Amino acid sequence: MRKILLKLSFCGTGYCGYQVQNNGITVQKCVQDAAEKIFGERPPVTGCSRTDSGVHAREFYCTLELSEKANVIPTDKIYAAMNSALPNDISVHSAEEKDGDFHPRYSVVYKEYEYLIWNNRIRDPFSEKLAFHYPKKLDIEAMNEAAQKFVGKHDFAGFMSSGSDVADTVREIKYFTVSGEAGGFVRFNVAADGFLYNMVRILSGTLIAVSEGKLTADSVPSLIESKDRSKAGATLPPHGLYLNKVVY
Amino acid sequence: MRKILLKLSFCGTGYCGYQVQNNGITVQKCVQDAAEKIFGERPPVTGCSRTDSGVHAREFYCTLELSEKANVIPTDKIYAAMNSALPNDISVHSAEEKDGDFHPRYSVVYKEYEYLIWNNRIRDPFSEKLAFHYPKKLDIEAMNEAAQKFVGKHDFAGFMSSGSDVADTVREIKYFTVSGEAGGFVRFNVAADGFLYNMVRILSGTLIAVSEGKLTADSVPSLIESKDRSKAGATLPPHGLYLNKVVY
């Protein structure tokens, strides 16, 4: 068995998320289709994360498991072969041979997500599906102050949408920064050892609530403590969210 | 008669250019439809330029000519009313009342276009329709040197696609710059008092030919002199082109 780790980026607009499902085209299905074309067999494809419908990835990893019978393509030629077989909104940046015990999901040390906001009273015609349009002036300083209160190891049970079956809701946020300027693009960048279902979109909605004066930085510790989803901010829409970095 | 100048931006991907035509949806038609909704009459709409199918605009101007019978909307409220009636890939930034002798096309002093290139061996999934993908490493310095040879007043007859009926092909290029870095986005910015049909796309293709060593900066004056379309570079595709700035 040959295990190949692919580094991808994709625009999530046209996809029902990463993971194969019955009711729509997914990134995983496209990768599997492309791999079948070039390797002459349909390999198992395992991703580093299950991104939701409409969510983007600037950096995403998945493995292909090839049998002895697969067409032999030198590792440094795989990215170009895959790109020729994939749709234009998915790119393969590189390929690397990995040991059998490497797992694209469980071997992750930490991941960084970005939530991208177009913060202007006028919508941006070029980022309709690539950034969340928020027209009122954001308070960058207040949001950044609040973001720092989330850093560290906490039980984030209140920052998870229902429909998830995880038992352990403790996660460690390594960093959480707010950058950019009101009037242009504003970015929330958050890195952690793992994320709960919709966690980044809820954390982002909570920072918006801080900007709107509905919550304060000082109230964040008790908000986390409450483990009460209804006390946090709204779940922002998927099209502003990017998986930005994956560290193994 | 009330003449209103609108400042727009639009993503050209979904449009058959600016100007109303029979075989597809145009930006002009959308502006007219939106104006009809909010003013209760369908006003004449005149644009600053006829952008081609797939071409974008970061700054574009058009006038609405309203009769006495049109709904009265204060000038500073028009942008918001128009935005609520327009599709999301067209934005109105502002509205301004103008004199009867102002003309959105003939009153232009100069315009600036940008040609945007994603210059990386790997395509960018997020700019498929927003930048031209050129995979080979561009020679920024050589292109910038060549661009300077185009600046000034010249007969650009060799830099025009057929299908245009203009008699005078002399135009004055005010500036022409190449910026960015190989590996990322590269921008050609060119300003002139007017442009011939496909002129920016042909100038851009000519700079690419310089980067490829097929032409040199020193050959530009004789290339212009020849007035021979076949000696210039290729016409690059429309989706990398932006009307960037319009100065009255």
Interface residues (C-beta under 8 A of the other chain):
Chain A: S9 F10 C11 H56 Y79 N83 N88 D89 I90 S91 V92 H93 I122 R123 D124 P125 F126 E128 L130
Chain B: S9 F10 C11 H56 Y79 N83 N88 D89 I90 S91 V92 H93 I122 R123 D124 P125 F126 E128 L130
